[in-house]
Protein backbone atom coordinates (compact mmCIF):
# COMPACT_ATOMS: atom_id res chain seq x y z
CA UNK A 1 0.00 0.00 0.00
CA UNK A 2 2.83 2.43 0.82
CA UNK A 3 4.35 1.67 -2.56
CA UNK A 4 1.14 2.67 -4.35
CA UNK A 5 0.83 5.84 -2.27
CA UNK A 6 4.40 6.78 -3.17
CA UNK A 7 3.75 6.17 -6.88
CA UNK A 8 0.57 8.27 -6.67
CA UNK A 9 2.45 11.08 -4.89
CA UNK A 10 5.21 11.10 -7.53
CA UNK A 11 2.61 11.15 -10.33
CA UNK A 12 0.73 14.09 -8.76
CA UNK A 13 4.00 15.93 -8.15
CA UNK A 14 4.99 15.41 -11.79
CA UNK A 15 1.66 16.82 -13.00
CA UNK A 16 2.05 19.91 -10.84
CA UNK A 17 5.50 20.83 -12.17
CA UNK A 18 5.90 24.15 -13.98
CA UNK A 19 7.12 22.61 -17.23
CA UNK A 20 4.64 23.32 -19.97
CA UNK A 21 4.29 20.70 -22.64
CA UNK A 22 4.07 21.66 -26.27
CA UNK A 23 0.73 19.87 -26.57
CA UNK A 24 -0.89 22.28 -24.10
CA UNK A 25 -0.43 25.08 -26.64
CA UNK A 26 -1.74 23.05 -29.57
CA UNK A 27 -4.66 24.57 -31.41
CA UNK A 28 -6.07 27.99 -32.14
CA UNK A 29 -6.18 30.79 -29.55
CA UNK A 30 -8.11 34.06 -29.91
CA UNK A 31 -6.43 37.13 -28.46
CA UNK A 32 -8.90 38.87 -26.13
CA UNK A 33 -6.83 41.56 -24.38
CA UNK A 34 -3.41 43.18 -24.54
CA UNK A 35 -2.13 44.90 -21.43
CA UNK A 36 0.77 47.32 -21.19
CA UNK A 37 1.63 49.64 -18.30
CA UNK A 38 -1.60 48.66 -16.53
CA UNK A 39 -3.79 49.64 -19.50
CA UNK A 40 -5.84 46.77 -20.89
CA UNK A 41 -7.05 46.95 -24.50
CA UNK A 42 -9.71 44.56 -25.84
CA UNK A 43 -8.88 42.72 -29.06
CA UNK A 44 -11.02 40.45 -31.23
CA UNK A 45 -9.18 40.34 -34.56
CA UNK A 46 -6.06 38.24 -33.84
CA UNK A 47 -5.55 34.49 -33.50
CA UNK A 48 -2.40 32.51 -32.72
CA UNK A 49 -2.24 28.97 -34.09
CA UNK A 50 0.14 26.41 -32.66
CA UNK A 51 -0.13 23.72 -35.32
CA UNK A 52 2.77 21.41 -34.45
CA UNK A 53 5.85 21.46 -32.29
CA UNK A 54 7.58 23.79 -34.76
CA UNK A 55 4.92 25.56 -36.84
CA UNK A 56 3.17 28.77 -35.79
CA UNK A 57 0.76 31.05 -37.60
CA UNK A 58 -0.85 34.34 -36.73
CA UNK A 59 -4.19 35.31 -38.27
CA UNK A 60 -5.15 38.96 -38.31
CA UNK A 61 -8.53 40.18 -39.48
CA UNK A 62 -8.29 43.50 -41.29
CA UNK A 63 -11.79 45.04 -41.15
CA UNK A 64 -11.03 47.88 -43.59
CA UNK A 65 -10.32 45.29 -46.28
CA UNK A 66 -12.68 42.61 -44.93
CA UNK A 67 -9.88 40.07 -45.25
CA UNK A 68 -7.59 37.89 -43.16
CA UNK A 69 -3.82 38.11 -43.16
CA UNK A 70 -2.05 34.85 -42.28
CA UNK A 71 1.59 35.02 -41.20
CA UNK A 72 3.44 31.71 -40.93
CA UNK A 73 6.45 31.22 -38.70
CA UNK A 74 8.47 28.84 -36.59
CA UNK A 75 8.40 28.33 -32.86
CA UNK A 76 10.64 26.82 -30.23
CA UNK A 77 9.78 26.17 -26.64
CA UNK A 78 11.91 25.38 -23.64
CA UNK A 79 10.02 25.04 -20.38
CA UNK A 80 7.89 28.19 -20.13
CA UNK A 81 9.82 30.25 -22.70
CA UNK A 82 8.27 30.40 -26.16
CA UNK A 83 10.32 31.84 -29.06
CA UNK A 84 8.51 32.70 -32.28
CA UNK A 85 10.05 33.78 -35.57
CA UNK A 86 7.68 35.02 -38.24
CA UNK A 87 8.56 34.16 -41.82
CA UNK A 88 7.89 37.57 -43.36
CA UNK A 89 8.96 40.90 -41.92
CA UNK A 90 6.74 43.05 -44.17
CA UNK A 91 3.63 42.10 -42.18
CA UNK A 92 4.96 43.25 -38.80
CA UNK A 93 3.18 46.60 -39.23
CA UNK A 94 -0.15 44.79 -38.76
CA UNK A 95 0.89 43.73 -35.26
CA UNK A 96 2.49 45.29 -32.18
CA UNK A 97 5.73 43.36 -32.77
CA UNK A 98 8.97 45.33 -33.32
CA UNK A 99 10.66 42.60 -35.34
CA UNK A 100 9.89 39.18 -36.72
CA UNK A 101 11.34 37.53 -33.58
CA UNK A 102 9.71 37.59 -30.19
CA UNK A 103 10.28 35.71 -26.94
CA UNK A 104 7.34 35.10 -24.65
CA UNK A 105 7.03 33.76 -21.15
CA UNK A 106 4.07 31.46 -20.74
CA UNK A 107 2.49 32.77 -17.55
CA UNK A 108 -0.55 30.46 -17.66
CA UNK A 109 -1.96 27.81 -19.95
CA UNK A 110 -4.84 25.40 -19.55
CA UNK A 111 -7.62 24.00 -21.75
CA UNK A 112 -9.39 27.36 -22.01
CA UNK A 113 -6.89 30.14 -21.25
CA UNK A 114 -3.42 31.24 -22.34
CA UNK A 115 -1.47 34.19 -20.97
CA UNK A 116 1.80 35.24 -22.60
CA UNK A 117 4.10 38.06 -21.56
CA UNK A 118 7.08 39.45 -23.42
CA UNK A 119 10.18 41.52 -22.80
CA UNK A 120 8.55 44.63 -24.27
CA UNK A 121 6.10 44.68 -21.33
CA UNK A 122 3.01 43.35 -23.10
CA UNK A 123 0.69 40.77 -21.50
CA UNK A 124 -1.48 38.88 -23.97
CA UNK A 125 -4.60 37.02 -22.78
CA UNK A 126 -6.13 34.40 -25.08
CA UNK A 127 -9.05 32.03 -24.99
CA UNK A 128 -9.14 28.68 -26.76
CA UNK A 129 -10.98 29.11 -30.05
DRENFI-977542 format. One line per field, with one value per atom (N, C-alpha, C): residue in one letter; residue number from 0; chain; atom name; x, y, z. Coordinates in nm, 2 decimals. Layout:
<rs>
resn c(a  ...)
resi c(NUM  ...)
chain c(A  ...)
name c(CA  ...)
px c(X  ...)
py c(Y  ...)
pz c(Z  ...)
</rs>
This chain:
<rs>
resn c(x  x  x  x  x  x  x  x  x  x  x  x  x  x  x  x  x  x  x  x  x  x  x  x  x  x  x  x  x  x  x  x  x  x  x  x  x  x  x  x  x  x  x  x  x  x  x  x  x  x  x  x  x  x  x  x  x  x  x  x  x  x  x  x  x  x  x  x  x  x  x  x  x  x  x  x  x  x  x  x  x  x  x  x  x  x  x  x  x  x  x  x  x  x  x  x  x  x  x  x  x  x  x  x  x  x  x  x  x  x  x  x  x  x  x  x  x  x  x  x  x  x  x  x  x  x  x  x  x  x  x  x  x  x  x  x  x  x  x  x  x  x  x  x  x  x  x  x  x  x  x  x  x  x  x  x  x  x  x  x  x  x  x  x  x  x  x  x  x  x  x  x  x  x  x  x  x  x  x  x  x  x  x  x  x  x  x  x  x  x  x  x  x  x  x  x  x  x  x  x  x  x  x  x  x  x  x  x  x  x  x  x  x  x  x  x  x  x  x  x  x  x  x  x  x  x  x  x  x  x  x  x  x  x  x  x  x  x  x  x  x  x  x  x  x  x  x  x  x  x  x  x  x  x  x  x  x  x  x  x  x  x  x  x  x  x  x  x  x  x  x  x  x  x  x  x  x  x  x  x  x  x  x  x  x  x  x  x  x  x  x  x  x  x  x  x  x  x  x  x  x  x  x  x  x  x  x  x  x  x  x  x  x  x  x  x  x  x  x  x  x  x  x  x  x  x  x  x  x  x  x  x  x  x  x  x  x  x  x  x  x  x  x  x  x  x  x  x  x  x  x  x  x  x  x  x  x  x  x  x  x  x  x  x  x  x  x  x  x  x  x  x  x  x  x  x  x  x  x  x  x  x  x  x  x  x  x)
resi c(0  0  0  1  1  1  2  2  2  3  3  3  4  4  4  5  5  5  6  6  6  7  7  7  8  8  8  9  9  9  10  10  10  11  11  11  12  12  12  13  13  13  14  14  14  15  15  15  16  16  16  17  17  17  18  18  18  19  19  19  20  20  20  21  21  21  22  22  22  23  23  23  24  24  24  25  25  25  26  26  26  27  27  27  28  28  28  29  29  29  30  30  30  31  31  31  32  32  32  33  33  33  34  34  34  35  35  35  36  36  36  37  37  37  38  38  38  39  39  39  40  40  40  41  41  41  42  42  42  43  43  43  44  44  44  45  45  45  46  46  46  47  47  47  48  48  48  49  49  49  50  50  50  51  51  51  52  52  52  53  53  53  54  54  54  55  55  55  56  56  56  57  57  57  58  58  58  59  59  59  60  60  60  61  61  61  62  62  62  63  63  63  64  64  64  65  65  65  66  66  66  67  67  67  68  68  68  69  69  69  70  70  70  71  71  71  72  72  72  73  73  73  74  74  74  75  75  75  76  76  76  77  77  77  78  78  78  79  79  79  80  80  80  81  81  81  82  82  82  83  83  83  84  84  84  85  85  85  86  86  86  87  87  87  88  88  88  89  89  89  90  90  90  91  91  91  92  92  92  93  93  93  94  94  94  95  95  95  96  96  96  97  97  97  98  98  98  99  99  99  100  100  100  101  101  101  102  102  102  103  103  103  104  104  104  105  105  105  106  106  106  107  107  107  108  108  108  109  109  109  110  110  110  111  111  111  112  112  112  113  113  113  114  114  114  115  115  115  116  116  116  117  117  117  118  118  118  119  119  119  120  120  120  121  121  121  122  122  122  123  123  123  124  124  124  125  125  125  126  126  126  127  127  127  128  128  128)
chain c(A  A  A  A  A  A  A  A  A  A  A  A  A  A  A  A  A  A  A  A  A  A  A  A  A  A  A  A  A  A  A  A  A  A  A  A  A  A  A  A  A  A  A  A  A  A  A  A  A  A  A  A  A  A  A  A  A  A  A  A  A  A  A  A  A  A  A  A  A  A  A  A  A  A  A  A  A  A  A  A  A  A  A  A  A  A  A  A  A  A  A  A  A  A  A  A  A  A  A  A  A  A  A  A  A  A  A  A  A  A  A  A  A  A  A  A  A  A  A  A  A  A  A  A  A  A  A  A  A  A  A  A  A  A  A  A  A  A  A  A  A  A  A  A  A  A  A  A  A  A  A  A  A  A  A  A  A  A  A  A  A  A  A  A  A  A  A  A  A  A  A  A  A  A  A  A  A  A  A  A  A  A  A  A  A  A  A  A  A  A  A  A  A  A  A  A  A  A  A  A  A  A  A  A  A  A  A  A  A  A  A  A  A  A  A  A  A  A  A  A  A  A  A  A  A  A  A  A  A  A  A  A  A  A  A  A  A  A  A  A  A  A  A  A  A  A  A  A  A  A  A  A  A  A  A  A  A  A  A  A  A  A  A  A  A  A  A  A  A  A  A  A  A  A  A  A  A  A  A  A  A  A  A  A  A  A  A  A  A  A  A  A  A  A  A  A  A  A  A  A  A  A  A  A  A  A  A  A  A  A  A  A  A  A  A  A  A  A  A  A  A  A  A  A  A  A  A  A  A  A  A  A  A  A  A  A  A  A  A  A  A  A  A  A  A  A  A  A  A  A  A  A  A  A  A  A  A  A  A  A  A  A  A  A  A  A  A  A  A  A  A  A  A  A  A  A  A  A  A  A  A  A  A  A  A  A  A)
name c(N  CA  C  N  CA  C  N  CA  C  N  CA  C  N  CA  C  N  CA  C  N  CA  C  N  CA  C  N  CA  C  N  CA  C  N  CA  C  N  CA  C  N  CA  C  N  CA  C  N  CA  C  N  CA  C  N  CA  C  N  CA  C  N  CA  C  N  CA  C  N  CA  C  N  CA  C  N  CA  C  N  CA  C  N  CA  C  N  CA  C  N  CA  C  N  CA  C  N  CA  C  N  CA  C  N  CA  C  N  CA  C  N  CA  C  N  CA  C  N  CA  C  N  CA  C  N  CA  C  N  CA  C  N  CA  C  N  CA  C  N  CA  C  N  CA  C  N  CA  C  N  CA  C  N  CA  C  N  CA  C  N  CA  C  N  CA  C  N  CA  C  N  CA  C  N  CA  C  N  CA  C  N  CA  C  N  CA  C  N  CA  C  N  CA  C  N  CA  C  N  CA  C  N  CA  C  N  CA  C  N  CA  C  N  CA  C  N  CA  C  N  CA  C  N  CA  C  N  CA  C  N  CA  C  N  CA  C  N  CA  C  N  CA  C  N  CA  C  N  CA  C  N  CA  C  N  CA  C  N  CA  C  N  CA  C  N  CA  C  N  CA  C  N  CA  C  N  CA  C  N  CA  C  N  CA  C  N  CA  C  N  CA  C  N  CA  C  N  CA  C  N  CA  C  N  CA  C  N  CA  C  N  CA  C  N  CA  C  N  CA  C  N  CA  C  N  CA  C  N  CA  C  N  CA  C  N  CA  C  N  CA  C  N  CA  C  N  CA  C  N  CA  C  N  CA  C  N  CA  C  N  CA  C  N  CA  C  N  CA  C  N  CA  C  N  CA  C  N  CA  C  N  CA  C  N  CA  C  N  CA  C  N  CA  C  N  CA  C  N  CA  C  N  CA  C  N  CA  C  N  CA  C  N  CA  C  N  CA  C  N  CA  C  N  CA  C  N  CA  C  N  CA  C  N  CA  C  N  CA  C  N  CA  C  N  CA  C  N  CA  C)
px c(0.08  0.00  0.09  0.19  0.28  0.35  0.38  0.44  0.34  0.21  0.11  0.09  0.10  0.08  0.20  0.32  0.44  0.43  0.39  0.38  0.27  0.16  0.06  0.11  0.19  0.24  0.34  0.43  0.52  0.45  0.34  0.26  0.19  0.14  0.07  0.18  0.29  0.40  0.44  0.46  0.50  0.40  0.27  0.17  0.16  0.21  0.21  0.33  0.43  0.55  0.52  0.61  0.59  0.62  0.68  0.71  0.58  0.58  0.46  0.49  0.41  0.43  0.38  0.44  0.41  0.26  0.21  0.07  -0.03  0.01  -0.09  -0.12  -0.02  -0.04  -0.11  -0.12  -0.17  -0.31  -0.33  -0.47  -0.47  -0.59  -0.61  -0.65  -0.59  -0.62  -0.66  -0.77  -0.81  -0.76  -0.69  -0.64  -0.76  -0.78  -0.89  -0.85  -0.73  -0.68  -0.53  -0.48  -0.34  -0.33  -0.24  -0.21  -0.07  -0.05  0.08  0.07  0.16  0.16  0.03  -0.04  -0.16  -0.28  -0.27  -0.38  -0.41  -0.54  -0.58  -0.67  -0.63  -0.70  -0.77  -0.90  -0.97  -0.93  -0.92  -0.89  -0.98  -1.02  -1.10  -1.07  -0.95  -0.92  -0.79  -0.74  -0.61  -0.62  -0.56  -0.56  -0.41  -0.37  -0.24  -0.27  -0.20  -0.22  -0.09  -0.10  0.01  -0.02  0.03  -0.01  0.07  0.19  0.28  0.38  0.48  0.59  0.67  0.67  0.76  0.69  0.56  0.49  0.40  0.40  0.32  0.26  0.13  0.08  -0.01  -0.01  -0.08  -0.19  -0.31  -0.42  -0.46  -0.47  -0.51  -0.63  -0.74  -0.85  -0.83  -0.84  -0.83  -0.97  -1.04  -1.18  -1.19  -1.10  -1.10  -1.10  -1.04  -1.03  -1.12  -1.19  -1.27  -1.19  -1.07  -0.99  -0.90  -0.85  -0.76  -0.62  -0.52  -0.38  -0.33  -0.26  -0.21  -0.05  0.01  0.16  0.21  0.29  0.34  0.48  0.51  0.65  0.68  0.79  0.85  0.85  0.84  0.84  0.93  0.99  1.06  1.02  1.02  0.98  1.07  1.11  1.19  1.13  1.07  1.00  0.89  0.90  0.79  0.83  0.94  0.98  0.95  0.87  0.83  0.89  0.97  1.03  0.96  0.92  0.85  0.93  0.94  1.01  0.91  0.86  0.77  0.85  0.79  0.86  0.87  0.79  0.79  0.79  0.88  0.90  0.80  0.76  0.67  0.54  0.50  0.36  0.37  0.48  0.50  0.41  0.39  0.32  0.17  0.12  -0.02  -0.03  0.09  0.09  0.16  0.17  0.25  0.39  0.44  0.57  0.67  0.79  0.90  0.98  0.99  1.07  1.00  1.05  0.99  1.02  1.10  1.13  1.08  1.02  0.97  0.98  1.02  1.03  0.92  0.84  0.73  0.76  0.71  0.70  0.56  0.54  0.41  0.37  0.29  0.25  0.14  0.05  -0.05  -0.10  -0.13  -0.20  -0.28  -0.40  -0.48  -0.57  -0.68  -0.76  -0.83  -0.86  -0.94  -0.87  -0.75  -0.69  -0.54  -0.49  -0.34  -0.30  -0.20  -0.15  0.00  0.04  0.18  0.23  0.35  0.41  0.54  0.58  0.71  0.80  0.92  1.02  0.98  0.90  0.85  0.75  0.71  0.61  0.46  0.44  0.30  0.26  0.13  0.07  -0.05  -0.04  -0.15  -0.23  -0.37  -0.46  -0.54  -0.54  -0.61  -0.72  -0.82  -0.90  -0.89  -0.92  -0.91  -1.03  -1.00  -1.10  -1.16)
py c(-0.12  0.00  0.13  0.13  0.24  0.27  0.16  0.17  0.24  0.20  0.27  0.41  0.44  0.58  0.67  0.61  0.68  0.70  0.60  0.62  0.73  0.73  0.83  0.97  0.98  1.11  1.16  1.07  1.11  1.15  1.08  1.12  1.25  1.28  1.41  1.52  1.49  1.59  1.63  1.52  1.54  1.63  1.60  1.68  1.83  1.85  1.99  2.07  2.01  2.08  2.20  2.30  2.42  2.39  2.28  2.26  2.26  2.32  2.33  2.25  2.15  2.07  2.14  2.11  2.17  2.14  2.02  1.99  2.08  2.14  2.23  2.35  2.39  2.51  2.47  2.35  2.30  2.36  2.41  2.46  2.61  2.66  2.80  2.88  2.99  3.08  3.22  3.27  3.41  3.51  3.61  3.71  3.80  3.81  3.89  4.02  4.03  4.16  4.16  4.29  4.32  4.42  4.40  4.49  4.54  4.67  4.73  4.85  4.86  4.96  4.98  4.87  4.87  4.90  4.93  4.96  4.84  4.79  4.68  4.72  4.66  4.69  4.57  4.57  4.46  4.44  4.31  4.27  4.16  4.16  4.04  4.01  4.05  4.03  3.96  3.89  3.82  3.68  3.59  3.45  3.40  3.32  3.25  3.10  3.04  2.90  2.82  2.73  2.64  2.51  2.48  2.37  2.25  2.26  2.14  2.19  2.10  2.15  2.26  2.28  2.38  2.49  2.46  2.56  2.65  2.77  2.88  2.96  3.01  3.11  3.21  3.33  3.43  3.48  3.48  3.53  3.67  3.76  3.90  3.93  3.97  4.02  4.17  4.21  4.35  4.40  4.47  4.50  4.60  4.69  4.79  4.72  4.60  4.53  4.40  4.38  4.26  4.13  4.12  4.01  3.96  3.84  3.79  3.79  3.82  3.81  3.69  3.60  3.49  3.49  3.50  3.50  3.37  3.30  3.17  3.19  3.11  3.12  2.99  3.00  2.88  2.92  2.81  2.83  2.73  2.77  2.68  2.71  2.60  2.62  2.54  2.60  2.54  2.58  2.48  2.50  2.61  2.72  2.82  2.94  2.92  3.02  2.98  3.07  3.04  3.14  3.10  3.18  3.16  3.27  3.27  3.36  3.30  3.38  3.38  3.49  3.50  3.49  3.44  3.42  3.54  3.64  3.76  3.88  3.97  4.09  4.20  4.20  4.31  4.31  4.21  4.21  4.25  4.29  4.32  4.45  4.54  4.66  4.63  4.51  4.48  4.43  4.42  4.37  4.48  4.44  4.53  4.48  4.39  4.34  4.44  4.44  4.53  4.47  4.34  4.26  4.13  4.05  3.92  3.81  3.84  3.75  3.81  3.72  3.76  3.64  3.67  3.57  3.60  3.50  3.51  3.42  3.46  3.38  3.33  3.20  3.15  3.16  3.25  3.28  3.18  3.14  3.05  2.98  2.85  2.78  2.67  2.65  2.54  2.52  2.43  2.40  2.52  2.62  2.74  2.87  2.88  3.01  3.01  3.11  3.12  3.27  3.29  3.42  3.42  3.51  3.52  3.66  3.67  3.81  3.81  3.93  3.94  4.05  4.06  4.15  4.30  4.33  4.46  4.51  4.43  4.47  4.44  4.37  4.34  4.21  4.20  4.08  4.05  3.93  3.89  3.78  3.80  3.70  3.64  3.51  3.44  3.35  3.31  3.20  3.10  2.97  2.87  2.89  2.88  2.91  2.78)
pz c(0.00  0.00  0.00  0.08  0.08  -0.05  -0.12  -0.26  -0.35  -0.35  -0.44  -0.40  -0.27  -0.23  -0.28  -0.27  -0.32  -0.47  -0.54  -0.69  -0.72  -0.65  -0.67  -0.64  -0.53  -0.49  -0.60  -0.65  -0.75  -0.88  -0.91  -1.03  -1.02  -0.90  -0.88  -0.88  -0.82  -0.82  -0.96  -1.04  -1.18  -1.25  -1.23  -1.30  -1.26  -1.14  -1.08  -1.11  -1.18  -1.22  -1.31  -1.32  -1.40  -1.55  -1.58  -1.72  -1.80  -1.91  -2.00  -2.12  -2.15  -2.26  -2.39  -2.50  -2.63  -2.66  -2.62  -2.66  -2.59  -2.48  -2.41  -2.49  -2.58  -2.66  -2.79  -2.83  -2.96  -2.98  -3.10  -3.14  -3.17  -3.18  -3.21  -3.09  -3.07  -2.96  -3.00  -2.95  -2.99  -2.89  -2.93  -2.85  -2.80  -2.67  -2.61  -2.56  -2.49  -2.44  -2.45  -2.46  -2.45  -2.35  -2.25  -2.14  -2.15  -2.13  -2.12  -2.02  -1.93  -1.83  -1.76  -1.73  -1.65  -1.73  -1.86  -1.95  -2.03  -2.02  -2.09  -2.21  -2.33  -2.45  -2.50  -2.53  -2.58  -2.73  -2.77  -2.91  -2.95  -3.07  -3.12  -3.27  -3.32  -3.46  -3.48  -3.37  -3.38  -3.32  -3.40  -3.35  -3.36  -3.26  -3.27  -3.29  -3.38  -3.41  -3.38  -3.29  -3.27  -3.33  -3.45  -3.53  -3.51  -3.47  -3.45  -3.35  -3.32  -3.23  -3.28  -3.42  -3.48  -3.56  -3.60  -3.68  -3.60  -3.64  -3.58  -3.69  -3.67  -3.76  -3.68  -3.73  -3.67  -3.78  -3.74  -3.83  -3.78  -3.87  -3.83  -3.93  -3.87  -3.95  -3.97  -4.09  -4.13  -4.17  -4.08  -4.11  -4.23  -4.25  -4.36  -4.50  -4.50  -4.63  -4.63  -4.51  -4.49  -4.54  -4.49  -4.52  -4.41  -4.42  -4.32  -4.37  -4.29  -4.32  -4.23  -4.30  -4.23  -4.24  -4.13  -4.12  -4.06  -4.14  -4.09  -4.03  -3.93  -3.87  -3.80  -3.73  -3.66  -3.51  -3.43  -3.29  -3.22  -3.11  -3.02  -2.88  -2.80  -2.66  -2.57  -2.47  -2.36  -2.23  -2.16  -2.04  -2.06  -1.99  -2.01  -2.10  -2.18  -2.27  -2.41  -2.48  -2.62  -2.71  -2.81  -2.91  -3.04  -3.10  -3.23  -3.33  -3.45  -3.56  -3.67  -3.71  -3.82  -3.95  -4.06  -4.18  -4.27  -4.25  -4.34  -4.25  -4.27  -4.19  -4.24  -4.36  -4.42  -4.35  -4.28  -4.22  -4.07  -4.02  -3.88  -3.85  -3.95  -3.92  -3.89  -3.91  -3.88  -3.73  -3.66  -3.53  -3.44  -3.31  -3.22  -3.20  -3.28  -3.28  -3.34  -3.28  -3.33  -3.44  -3.44  -3.53  -3.56  -3.64  -3.67  -3.57  -3.47  -3.36  -3.23  -3.15  -3.02  -2.92  -2.80  -2.69  -2.60  -2.56  -2.47  -2.34  -2.23  -2.11  -2.10  -2.09  -2.07  -1.93  -1.89  -1.76  -1.71  -1.80  -1.77  -1.89  -1.88  -1.99  -1.94  -1.99  -1.96  -2.08  -2.06  -2.18  -2.23  -2.16  -2.20  -2.21  -2.14  -2.12  -2.15  -2.21  -2.23  -2.21  -2.12  -2.10  -2.13  -2.22  -2.26  -2.22  -2.18  -2.16  -2.23  -2.27  -2.34  -2.28  -2.33  -2.28  -2.30  -2.40  -2.43  -2.33  -2.24  -2.13  -2.16  -2.27  -2.31  -2.24  -2.20  -2.15  -2.24  -2.30  -2.40  -2.33  -2.33  -2.28  -2.39  -2.40  -2.51  -2.45  -2.53  -2.50  -2.61  -2.58  -2.68  -2.77  -2.90  -3.00  -3.06)
</rs>
